[in-house]
């Protein structure tokens, strides 16, 4: 962006920031109650209605929001969660991915990138992401920010972690699930 001398620096910075996706960074905090939702989802390419309340009846839920299927960071994160899903399951936890970006591709993403290991839900219009305060403005629409939550069976958020780099999400969510398991056997 070319900055002219007579344009105030604050205006030039504001214009530059408007061109970059802007995350909200105010995800629901640890200790908050997770909002319930039901979304269309896929597991192994097969569509079904996913309910957070129903998933929580089975144990803690690792709920992670990601910007868009088949993008580099989201693919890396999906692969990492797929590899860790067995370990989460051994601790009694399930994994659910949610995206507001390219929602028409979640079935395909659940098969190829999530490797049939966990459910991926479509969040058209980022309505559920907004309830969790984890949205950002993409180029054409509001999308999910990269945020992971660990939610206890009673609906309490045990971990809230936002970082566009997918690397630490598995480590932090696994630690939170292990801590919950140590307390609740």
C-alpha positions, 0 to 999 in steps of 0.5 A: 500500500502506498502511503501519501505524505498528507495521509495521517499515519493512523489512517494509513495503518487503519486502511492496511489493517482493513485488508488483513483478516481480523480475529476477535481474540475474545473467545469465551473464557475458561469457566464460561458455559459453552452455548449449545448448538446443533449443526449439520456435520459429517464423519467419514463423509456421511452427513448427520446432525451434530448436537453439542449437548448430545456429545457432552453426554458421552464425556468431555468434548474438544471443540475446535473452530478453524477458518476453512477446509483444505487450506494449509493451516487447517489441513495441518490441524486436521491431520494433527487432530486425526492422529490424536483422536485415539488418545482423546478417545482413551481419555473419554473425550471426543473431537469436533471440528467446526468451520464457517468457511467453505461449508459445502466441503465438510463431508469431503474434508471429514474423509480426506483430511480428518481421516474419518476420525472425528466429526466436522460441522458446517457453521454457515454464517459463523453463527455458532462461532459468534456464540463462542466469540471466535470469529474473524472477517475473511475476504468475503465473509465472517469465518471461524477463528482458529480456536480450541475449547475443551468442554466438560460434560457439564458444559463448562469450558475448561480451556479456551485457546486461540492461535492461528498457528495450529501446532499448539492446539493438540498439546494444549487440548490434550493437557486440559483433557488429561487434567480433567480425567485426573480429577474425574477418573 
